[in-house]
Amino acid sequence: MKFKLTIIAVLFYGINAIAQNFYISASDANADDSNIGSMSEPWRSFAPLNTLLASNTPIDTIFLRCGDIFRDQINVAVAGDFVLSSYGSGNKPVISGADSVVNWIPYGDFYQADFSGAVVNFFVDNKEQIIARFPDAGYYLTVDAATQNYLQDEELTSISATVLNRSQVCVHTAQWCWEKSGIASSAGNRINYSIPTLRVPTADYGYFLYDDTSYLNLGNEWKYDSEAQKLFFKPATGNPNNQMCEASVRPYGILLGDGVSNITINNISFEKQAESGIAILNATNEQIKIVNCYFAGQYRHGVDVKGRHIEISDSYFREVDGIAVFVNGTGFETKIHHNIFRNNGGFRNSGIGTEINLSSIKGAFVDSCNIHHNDIDSAGYCGIAMDGKFNCIERNVIKNAMLLNNDGAALKSYSAASQYNIFRNNFVSKSDGNTEGIPNGYHFITPAIYFDFSVNNCLVQDNTVFDRTQKGIFLNSGTYNNTVTGNIVYGGNYLLDFNGSPAIPTPMTGMTVKKNVLFAKDPDAMILRMVDNTGGYNQGTIDSNYYFQPYNSENYAFLPPSTFYNFDEWQAVSGFDIHTRSSYVDWDYPFSNDTLFMNQTDSVITIELGTIKYLDTDSVVVCGALTLQPYTSKILINTNTFCTTDLPENEISTTVYPNPCTHGFIIETNEGSNVEYFIMNNIGSVVARGILRFGKNKVSVEHLATGMYYIRTSGEHSHTYKLLKN
């Protein structure tokens, strides 16, 4: 009898331990929280779900109905080993952190509505609105003096203490950050912060006041009065009663409790949370996967990661105010890949509100993360900022970073704790920085790739920087034992900058800088900038690069404050770049005959070049087609001559390039030595002549006037060419 009872008990508890599926719909007519949570009898809200997730009940998959909006928060207190996904057809189900704001009534020049709740952000038709500020956007008050606890400005005496004490303040405390605080008190020309700033601004740095109804004067501005529980709004056009108005009140879309692990979140939208879309806040959260999700309008983070072995892929992050993906503290072996980031970090006084803010991806002293194949366009601060060890950042495409700050970069790493990181095969464009709120004469020159103070033993390899006006690759004070190799910097003002200033006393040594192509696109650009604190060019190995300054042969190296070297002088003085090749073309700005070919895909591609003859940076002829490996690029020079194909063995070939030319051209021939050439003007008079030898022969035309000329070669095989001199 006891044996039979034991079998029955095992069967009963075994059946109950089978993982189940649960369904939730906000729109199904049969949905009710008293249901069993099946597809035919779904729950309506997250209340029964959160009860379930506070237990150890086995769960297979939780399904949210497509097309539904859930104005609620999922709290995973205990449960794990399940999937959160969607069912049905249509748009991804939305977990919203916002509630609707309705019943607006006119109130002077704007509208007001009753609303109870701690409002953090405000949206109209899914577009974030501007919290009322003074002065208006694009204008700033300026600091006279400041500490971490207060600032002084004589202009404050014209604003009533009552208004100031109701306000908040956002201060440009350094070129890399804007910090915000409430105002604890004010008197005369001084406001005292309720939260100390991390940095102290220099005199004449900008700041602005915000969050008072007296500042509400422009369309799309708003203010919430928590005491009166009223929201004030000035629409740009129309009546807000005819618009979808929402206020952010819930902190999270999903909050994971301590120890919660092994969860996959797939095909869900997270919108307008007051903190984060998904909050993974514990080191004990492991093996969390976020796949094909959508994040928009979070105030601080799209995803906040402190867990281990987290993977975020194939997702979309749009208009997240703080940091779209923030990996920090105990974040370890996080993978962030194949995501799209658009317009994140768009407000100086939003997000975290301290010195690490407004970036698309930030790793704050984390280890062994892999950040790859992300498409990033438009960020207030960095595209990807990664501090820590053994991280790999590769095959990302970043443009328009640094839209609000200046001292940062599309790709950045900071501090002596950043070691053994790899930045390779990334593409960076635009991202020139923003100098608003910074006094003249203090403007930091924003780089594309930036190793800040004391970064060491890291690799920058095979990246492409293009379509920029500022620095290319910047190695700041105290960096050492870093390798920079195989990169292309195509345009900018300082293409490679070694800043060995005494800001950090550690000398910049152990550097390996090889096989980089630095190509200036204007006559003012410098190939190298160097501040030497090694006692005489002991930075390491700088050699076998390609330095092209086709517009100004004197602008190869700049040693502040006022020393300029041409390429030969730089080699002689420094002992560097003995095997580096300098430009073999010289042009008058803005003429150029170069093209940057790029492959931003995972496939090997072949680019058809037609019949034009090109040269690479080694002056090797490229004809017919160019093959590019994944996430690489190549610069070619158009010779304006045609390729010679299928030459029989020993057939004589002579080519002339570039054509047109400005300062000179090359005659390349495989005919024997001592062949003579003649340059004739348009009436047949010989204006120059010389002897050609096998290979490449450089011919100067500096002394010739602009116009059309003819080049004739003698020898067994005579040739005549037209040449246009610009």
C-alpha positions in Angstrom: 0.0 0.0 0.0 2.8 2.4 0.9 4.5 1.6 -2.4 1.3 2.5 -4.4 0.9 5.8 -2.5 4.5 6.8 -3.3 4.0 6.2 -7.0 0.8 8.3 -7.0 2.5 11.1 -5.1 5.4 11.2 -7.5 3.1 11.3 -10.5 1.0 14.0 -9.0 3.9 16.3 -8.1 5.6 15.5 -11.4 2.6 16.6 -13.4 2.3 19.9 -11.4 6.0 20.5 -12.0 5.6 20.6 -15.8 6.4 24.1 -17.1 3.4 26.0 -18.5 2.7 28.8 -20.9 0.8 31.9 -19.8 -0.9 34.5 -21.9 -1.7 38.2 -21.3 -3.8 40.5 -23.4 -5.0 44.1 -22.7 -7.5 44.0 -25.6 -9.0 40.5 -25.6 -12.7 40.6 -24.6 -12.2 37.4 -22.6 -9.2 38.7 -20.7 -9.5 38.8 -16.9 -7.1 38.6 -14.1 -9.2 35.8 -12.5 -8.6 33.6 -15.6 -6.1 30.8 -15.7 -3.8 32.7 -18.1 -4.4 30.4 -21.1 -4.6 31.6 -24.7 -8.4 31.3 -24.6 -8.6 32.8 -21.1 -5.7 35.2 -20.8 -4.9 37.5 -18.0 -5.6 41.2 -18.5 -2.8 42.8 -16.5 0.6 42.0 -15.0 -0.8 41.6 -11.5 -1.3 37.8 -11.6 1.9 37.5 -13.6 3.9 39.3 -10.9 2.4 37.0 -8.3 3.5 34.0 -10.4 7.0 35.4 -10.9 7.4 35.7 -7.1 7.1 31.9 -6.9 9.1 29.0 -8.1 6.3 27.8 -10.3 7.9 26.3 -13.5 7.3 28.5 -16.5 8.0 27.8 -20.2 6.9 30.9 -22.0 5.0 34.1 -21.1 3.2 35.5 -24.1 2.0 39.1 -24.5 -0.4 39.8 -27.2 0.8 41.7 -30.3 -0.6 45.1 -30.8 -1.5 45.6 -27.1 -0.1 48.3 -24.8 0.5 47.3 -21.2 0.8 50.3 -18.9 2.4 48.2 -16.2 5.7 46.8 -14.9 6.9 43.2 -14.8 8.7 42.3 -11.5 10.6 39.0 -11.7 11.2 38.4 -8.0 12.1 34.7 -8.0 11.2 32.8 -11.1 13.7 32.0 -13.9 14.4 29.7 -16.8 11.6 31.1 -19.0 10.9 33.0 -22.2 9.0 36.3 -22.5 7.7 36.7 -26.0 4.6 37.6 -28.0 1.7 35.9 -29.7 -0.7 36.9 -32.4 0.0 39.2 -35.3 0.7 42.9 -35.7 3.2 45.2 -33.9 5.3 44.1 -31.0 3.4 44.3 -27.6 4.3 47.4 -25.8 5.3 47.6 -22.1 4.9 51.3 -21.4 6.1 53.3 -18.4 3.7 56.2 -19.2 0.1 57.0 -18.5 -2.2 59.0 -20.6 -2.8 62.7 -19.8 -6.3 63.9 -20.8 -8.9 66.6 -20.3 -6.6 69.6 -21.1 -8.1 73.1 -20.5 -6.6 76.4 -21.6 -4.6 78.2 -19.0 -3.2 81.6 -20.2 -0.8 81.0 -23.1 -0.7 77.2 -22.5 -2.8 74.3 -21.3 -3.1 72.4 -18.0 -4.4 69.0 -17.0 -4.9 67.3 -13.7 -2.4 64.4 -13.2 -1.3 62.5 -10.1 2.0 60.7 -10.1 5.7 61.4 -10.1 6.1 62.7 -13.6 9.6 62.2 -15.0 9.1 62.8 -18.7 6.4 63.9 -21.1 5.5 62.8 -24.6 3.1 64.0 -27.3 2.4 61.6 -30.2 5.4 59.6 -29.1 7.8 62.6 -29.3 9.6 63.7 -26.1 8.8 67.3 -25.2 11.2 69.9 -23.7 11.0 70.7 -20.0 10.6 74.5 -19.7 14.0 76.2 -19.5 15.7 79.6 -19.3 17.4 80.8 -21.4 15.7 79.0 -24.4 17.5 76.2 -26.2 20.8 77.4 -27.8 21.4 80.1 -25.3 23.1 79.9 -21.9 23.8 81.9 -18.7 27.5 81.9 -17.8 29.3 80.9 -14.6 31.3 83.7 -12.8 32.6 81.3 -10.1 31.7 77.9 -8.8 32.5 75.0 -6.4 31.0 71.6 -6.3 28.2 73.0 -4.1 27.2 76.2 -5.7 27.7 78.6 -8.6 27.7 82.4 -8.8 26.5 84.6 -11.6 25.6 88.3 -11.5 22.7 87.7 -13.9 21.0 85.7 -11.2 20.2 88.9 -9.3 17.6 89.7 -11.9 15.6 86.5 -11.2 13.5 86.2 -8.0 14.6 83.9 -5.3 11.1 82.3 -5.4 11.6 81.3 -9.0 15.1 80.1 -8.5 14.2 78.0 -5.5 11.5 76.2 -7.6 14.0 75.6 -10.4 16.6 73.0 -11.3 20.0 73.8 -12.9 22.1 72.1 -15.6 25.7 73.2 -15.6 28.4 72.5 -18.2 30.9 71.4 -15.6 33.5 70.0 -18.1 33.7 69.7 -21.8 32.6 66.0 -21.5 29.6 66.5 -19.3 26.6 68.5 -18.2 25.5 68.0 -14.6 22.1 68.7 -13.2 20.9 69.4 -9.7 17.9 70.8 -7.8 18.4 74.2 -6.2 18.5 74.0 -2.4 18.5 77.8 -1.9 19.5 81.0 -3.5 20.6 84.5 -2.4 21.7 87.4 -4.6 24.1 86.1 -7.3 24.4 82.6 -5.9 22.5 79.3 -6.1 23.3 76.4 -3.9 22.9 72.9 -5.3 20.8 70.2 -3.6 23.3 67.6 -5.1 27.0 68.4 -5.4 28.5 68.3 -8.9 31.3 65.9 -9.6 33.2 68.6 -11.5 33.7 72.3 -11.0 33.2 74.5 -14.1 35.6 77.1 -15.2 34.5 80.7 -15.3 32.4 81.5 -18.4 31.2 78.0 -18.9 27.5 77.8 -19.7 24.5 76.7 -17.6 20.7 77.0 -17.8 17.8 76.9 -15.4 14.7 74.7 -16.0 11.5 73.2 -14.5 9.5 76.3 -13.6 6.3 77.5 -15.2 7.8 81.0 -15.6 10.2 79.6 -18.2 7.3 78.0 -20.2 7.2 80.3 -23.3 7.9 78.1 -26.4 6.0 75.4 -28.2 6.6 71.9 -27.0 7.6 73.0 -23.5 6.1 71.5 -20.4 6.3 71.6 -16.6 4.7 69.4 -13.9 3.7 70.8 -10.6 3.8 67.9 -8.1 2.2 69.9 -5.3 -0.8 71.0 -7.3 -0.8 67.7 -9.3 -1.1 69.6 -12.6 0.8 69.3 -15.8 1.3 72.4 -17.9 2.0 72.3 -21.6 2.4 74.7 -24.5 1.9 72.8 -27.8 3.7 74.0 -30.9 0.4 73.7 -32.8 -3.1 72.4 -32.2 -5.0 71.3 -29.1 -3.5 68.6 -26.8 -6.9 67.1 -26.4 -6.5 66.0 -30.1 -3.0 64.5 -29.4 -1.8 61.5 -27.6 -0.2 62.9 -24.4 1.7 60.6 -22.0 3.6 61.1 -18.8 6.4 58.8 -17.7 5.7 57.5 -14.2 6.8 53.8 -13.9 10.5 53.2 -13.4 11.0 49.9 -15.3 9.5 47.8 -18.0 11.0 44.6 -16.4 12.9 44.5 -13.1 14.9 41.4 -12.3 15.3 40.4 -8.7 18.4 39.1 -7.0 19.4 35.7 -8.4 17.0 35.7 -11.3 18.7 34.1 -14.3 18.2 32.2 -17.6 15.6 34.4 -19.2 15.0 35.2 -22.8 13.1 38.3 -23.7 12.1 38.4 -27.3 10.0 40.6 -29.6 8.8 43.1 -27.0 8.7 46.9 -27.1 9.6 49.0 -24.1 8.6 52.6 -24.1 8.8 55.7 -21.9 10.1 54.2 -18.6 11.2 56.7 -16.0 14.3 54.6 -15.3 15.1 51.7 -17.6 13.3 49.5 -20.1 15.0 46.4 -18.7 16.8 46.6 -15.3 19.4 43.8 -14.7 20.7 45.3 -11.5 22.4 42.4 -9.7 25.6 40.5 -10.2 23.6 37.3 -9.6 21.5 37.9 -12.7 23.1 35.6 -15.3 22.3 34.3 -18.8 19.8 36.9 -19.8 19.1 37.3 -23.5 17.3 40.2 -25.1 16.5 39.6 -28.7 14.6 41.6 -31.4 13.2 44.1 -28.9 12.5 47.8 -29.2 13.4 50.5 -26.7 12.3 54.2 -26.9 11.9 57.1 -24.6 13.5 55.7 -21.5 14.8 58.5 -19.2 18.0 56.8 -18.0 18.7 53.5 -19.8 17.2 51.3 -22.4 18.9 48.4 -20.7 20.9 48.7 -17.4 23.3 45.8 -17.0 25.1 44.7 -13.8 24.6 41.0 -14.5 26.9 38.4 -16.0 26.8 36.7 -19.4 24.1 39.0 -20.8 23.4 39.2 -24.5 21.6 42.0 -26.3 21.1 41.5 -30.0 19.0 42.5 -33.1 17.2 45.2 -31.1 16.5 48.9 -31.8 17.2 51.7 -29.4 15.7 55.1 -30.1 15.7 58.4 -28.2 16.8 57.0 -24.9 17.8 60.1 -22.8 20.7 58.7 -20.8 22.7 55.7 -22.0 20.9 53.4 -24.3 22.9 50.3 -23.1 24.8 50.7 -19.8 27.0 47.9 -18.7 28.5 48.7 -15.3 30.0 47.4 -12.1 29.7 43.6 -12.1 28.8 43.4 -15.8 30.9 40.6 -17.2 31.1 38.9 -20.6 28.2 41.0 -22.0 27.6 40.6 -25.7 26.0 43.6 -27.6 25.6 42.9 -31.3 23.6 43.6 -34.4 21.6 46.4 -32.8 20.5 49.7 -34.2 20.9 52.9 -32.2 19.3 56.2 -33.3 19.2 59.6 -31.7 20.1 58.7 -28.1 21.3 61.1 -25.5 19.4 64.1 -26.9 18.9 66.4 -23.9 21.7 67.9 -21.7 19.5 68.0 -18.6 18.1 64.5 -18.9 19.3 60.9 -18.3 21.7 60.2 -15.5 22.7 63.9 -15.2 26.3 63.3 -14.3 29.6 63.0 -16.2 28.8 59.6 -17.8 25.7 60.3 -19.8 24.2 60.6 -23.2 26.1 57.7 -25.0 24.7 54.9 -27.1 26.8 52.1 -25.4 28.8 52.6 -22.2 30.9 50.0 -20.4 32.0 51.3 -17.0 35.0 49.2 -16.0 33.7 45.9 -17.1 35.6 42.9 -18.4 35.5 40.6 -21.4 32.6 42.2 -23.3 32.1 41.8 -27.0 30.5 44.8 -28.8 30.1 44.1 -32.5 28.0 44.8 -35.6 26.1 47.7 -34.1 24.8 50.5 -36.3 24.9 53.8 -34.3 23.7 57.2 -35.7 23.4 60.3 -33.5 24.4 60.3 -29.9 24.8 63.2 -27.5 28.1 61.9 -26.2 30.1 58.8 -27.3 29.0 56.2 -29.7 30.8 53.4 -27.7 32.7 54.2 -24.6 34.4 51.1 -23.1 36.5 51.1 -19.9 37.8 48.0 -18.4 39.8 44.9 -19.5 39.8 42.3 -22.3 36.9 43.9 -24.2 36.5 43.7 -27.9 34.8 46.4 -29.9 34.7 45.5 -33.6 32.7 45.9 -36.8 30.6 48.7 -35.6 29.5 51.7 -37.8 29.2 55.0 -35.9 28.3 58.4 -37.2 27.1 61.6 -35.7 28.3 60.9 -32.1 29.3 63.8 -29.9 26.3 66.0 -30.8 26.1 67.7 -27.4 29.5 67.3 -25.8 33.0 68.0 -26.9 35.7 66.0 -25.0 34.9 62.5 -26.0 34.8 60.4 -29.2 32.8 58.0 -31.3 35.0 55.3 -29.8 36.6 56.0 -26.4 38.4 54.3 -23.6 39.6 55.8 -20.3 42.0 55.2 -17.4 44.8 53.0 -16.3 42.3 50.3 -15.6 41.5 50.0 -19.3 43.9 47.3 -20.6 44.0 44.7 -23.3 41.0 46.1 -25.1 40.7 45.7 -28.9 39.1 48.3 -31.2 39.1 47.0 -34.7 37.4 47.1 -38.1 35.0 49.9 -37.0 33.9 52.8 -39.2 33.6 56.3 -37.8 32.2 59.4 -39.6 31.0 62.9 -38.7 31.1 63.1 -34.8 33.0 66.4 -34.7 31.8 67.5 -31.2 29.7 70.5 -29.9 31.3 73.5 -28.3 28.1 75.2 -27.0 28.5 76.5 -23.5 32.3 76.5 -23.7 34.2 79.8 -23.7 36.3 80.7 -26.7 39.9 79.5 -26.5 39.0 76.4 -24.5 37.7 74.1 -27.2 38.9 70.6 -27.1 39.4 69.1 -30.6 37.2 66.1 -30.7 38.8 62.8 -32.0 37.1 59.9 -33.7 39.0 57.3 -31.6 40.3 58.3 -28.2 42.5 56.6 -25.6 42.2 58.9 -22.6 44.5 59.2 -19.6 46.7 56.1 -19.0 45.0 53.6 -21.2 47.5 50.9 -21.8 48.2 47.6 -23.7 45.3 48.1 -26.1 45.0 47.7 -29.8 43.5 50.0 -32.5 43.5 48.1 -35.7 42.0 48.4 -39.2 39.5 51.1 -38.4 38.3 53.6 -40.9 37.8 57.3 -40.0 36.3 59.5 -42.7 34.1 62.6 -43.4 35.3 64.5 -40.3 36.9 67.9 -39.7 38.5 67.1 -36.3 41.2 64.7 -34.9 41.5 61.2 -36.2 43.1 59.0 -33.5 44.1 60.6 -30.2 46.4 59.0 -27.6 46.2 61.2 -24.5 48.7 61.8 -21.7 50.0 58.8 -19.8 48.9 56.2 -22.4 51.5 53.5 -23.0 52.2 50.1 -24.6 49.4 50.6 -27.1 49.4 49.5 -30.8 47.8 51.5 -33.6 48.1 49.6 -36.9 46.3 49.3 -40.2 43.9 52.2 -39.7 42.8 54.7 -42.4 42.2 58.3 -41.3 40.7 60.1 -44.3 40.5 63.8 -43.5 40.5 65.8 -40.3 42.8 68.5 -38.8 45.2 66.3 -36.8 45.1 62.8 -38.2 47.1 61.2 -35.5 47.8 62.9 -32.1 50.3 61.9 -29.5 49.6 64.1 -26.5 52.5 63.4 -24.1 51.6 66.4 -21.9 52.6 66.4 -18.2 48.9 66.1 -17.2 49.8 62.5 -16.4 53.5 62.2 -15.5 53.8 58.7 -17.0 55.8 59.0 -20.3 54.1 57.8 -23.4 56.3 54.8 -24.2 56.0 51.4 -25.7 53.8 52.5 -28.6 53.7 50.6 -31.9 52.3 52.7 -34.8 52.6 51.0 -38.1 50.8 50.5 -41.5 48.4 53.3 -41.0 47.2 55.4 -43.9 46.8 59.1 -42.9 45.3 61.1 -45.8 44.8 64.8 -45.5 41.9 66.4 -47.4 42.8 70.1 -47.0 46.0 72.1 -46.9 45.7 73.1 -43.2 45.6 69.5 -42.0 48.5 68.0 -40.1 49.4 64.4 -40.4 50.9 64.2 -36.9 50.7 66.2 -33.8 53.1 65.3 -31.0 53.8 66.6 -27.4 56.9 64.7 -26.4 57.5 64.0 -22.7 59.9 61.0 -23.2 63.1 63.0 -23.2 63.5 62.8 -27.0 61.3 60.7 -29.2 61.2 57.5 -27.2 57.5 56.8 -27.7 58.3 53.4 -29.3 58.1 52.4 -32.9 56.4 54.7 -35.4 57.2 53.5 -38.9 56.0 51.9 -42.1 53.0 54.2 -42.4 51.5 56.1 -45.3 51.4 59.9 -44.9 49.6 61.8 -47.7 49.4 65.6 -47.5 48.9 66.4 -51.2 48.1 70.0 -50.7 50.8 71.3 -48.3 54.2 69.5 -48.1 55.2 71.5 -45.0 52.3 70.1 -42.9 53.5 66.7 -41.9 54.3 67.1 -38.2 53.3 69.7 -35.6 55.0 70.0 -32.3 53.1 72.6 -30.1 53.3 75.4 -29.7 54.8 76.5 -33.0 57.1 73.9 -34.6 56.2 72.5 -38.0 58.1 69.9 -40.0 57.8 68.6 -43.5 58.2 64.9 -44.0 62.0 64.9 -44.6 62.6 67.2 -41.5 60.3 65.0 -39.4 62.3 61.9 -40.3 65.6 63.6 -39.6 64.6 65.2 -36.3 62.6 62.3 -34.7 64.2 59.2 -36.2 60.6 57.9 -36.8 59.0 56.9 -40.0 62.2 55.8 -41.8 60.2 53.3 -43.9 57.0 55.4 -44.1 55.9 56.5 -47.5 54.9 60.2 -48.1 52.5 61.5 -50.7 53.5 60.9 -54.3 50.8 63.3 -55.6 50.5 67.0 -55.1 47.3 69.0 -55.9 45.9 72.4 -55.5 42.9 72.5 -53.1 40.1 71.6 -53.6 41.1 69.4 -56.5 41.4 65.7 -55.6 41.7 62.5 -57.6 41.4 60.0 -54.7 38.5 57.8 -53.7 37.9 56.0 -50.4 36.3 52.6 -51.2 34.6 50.9 -48.2 33.1 47.6 -47.3 30.8 47.8 -44.3 29.6 44.2 -44.6 30.6 40.7 -43.4 31.1 39.6 -47.0 34.2 39.9 -49.3 33.1 42.3 -52.0 34.5 43.1 -55.4 34.1 46.7 -56.7 34.3 47.1 -60.5 36.6 49.9 -61.5 35.9 50.0 -65.2 38.8 50.8 -67.5 40.4 53.5 -65.4 43.9 52.9 -64.0 44.2 53.5 -60.3 47.2 53.4 -57.9 47.1 52.4 -54.3 49.1 54.1 -51.5 52.1 51.9 -52.5 51.7 53.3 -56.0 50.9 49.8 -57.2 48.6 49.7 -60.2 45.0 48.6 -59.6 43.0 47.8 -62.7 39.6 46.3 -63.4 38.3 45.5 -59.9 39.1 46.0 -56.3 38.5 43.3 -53.7 37.8 44.4 -50.1 37.7 42.1 -47.1 34.9 42.5 -44.6 34.8 45.8 -42.7 37.9 47.2 -44.4 38.6 50.1 -46.8 41.2 51.3 -49.3 42.2 54.6 -50.8 42.9 54.6 -54.6 44.3 57.4 -56.7 42.7 57.9 -60.2 45.5 58.4 -62.8 43.0 59.5 -65.5 44.6 57.0 -67.8 43.3 53.7 -69.0 44.4 50.3 -68.0 46.4 48.3 -70.5 45.2 44.8 -70.6 46.5 41.5 -72.0 49.9 42.8 -72.9 52.0 40.2 -74.7 55.2 39.3 -73.0 57.9 42.0 -73.5 55.4 44.5 -75.0 56.4 48.1 -74.2 54.0 50.1 -72.0 54.2 53.7 -70.9 51.6 55.6 -68.8 51.3 59.2 -67.5 49.5 60.1 -64.3 47.9 61.9 -62.5 46.3 63.7 -65.3 45.3 66.5 -64.8 48.1 67.4 -62.5 49.1 70.5 -60.5 52.7 70.3 -59.4 54.0 67.3 -61.2 53.2 63.9 -62.7 54.7 60.5 -63.1 55.8 58.8 -66.4 55.9 55.0 -65.8 57.5 52.9 -68.5 58.9 49.4 -68.9 61.0 50.5 -71.9 64.8 50.4 -71.5 66.9 53.1 -69.9 67.8 56.5 -71.5 64.5 57.0 -73.3 64.0 60.8 -73.7 60.7 62.7 -73.1 59.6 66.1 -74.3 56.9 68.4 -73.0 55.5 70.7 -75.7 53.1 73.6 -75.5 50.0 74.0 -77.8 52.1 75.6 -80.5 54.6 72.7 -80.6 57.5 74.4 -78.7 59.5 72.2 -76.3 59.2 73.7 -72.8 60.9 70.8 -70.9 62.7 67.6 -71.6 64.5 64.8 -69.7 65.6 61.2 -69.6 63.3 58.3 -68.5 64.5 55.2 -66.8 62.8 51.9 -66.3 59.9 52.3 -63.8 58.5 55.5 -62.3 59.8 58.9 -63.2 58.6 62.0 -61.4 58.4 65.1 -63.5 57.9 68.6 -62.0 55.8 71.2 -63.9 55.9 73.9 -61.2 57.5 76.3 -63.7 54.8 75.8 -66.3 51.7 77.9 -66.7 48.2 76.4 -66.5 47.0 74.9 -69.7 47.2 72.0 -72.2 50.5 70.3 -73.0 51.7 67.4 -75.0 54.2 64.7 -73.8 56.2 62.8 -76.4 58.6 59.9 -75.7 61.4 58.9 -78.0 63.0 55.5 -78.4 61.9 52.4 -80.3 58.3 52.9 -79.3 57.4 56.6 -79.4 54.2 57.8 -77.6 52.4 61.1 -77.4 50.0 62.1 -74.6 47.9 65.1 -73.8 48.5 66.6 -70.3 46.3 69.2 -68.5 48.2 71.3 -66.0 45.9 72.9 -63.4 
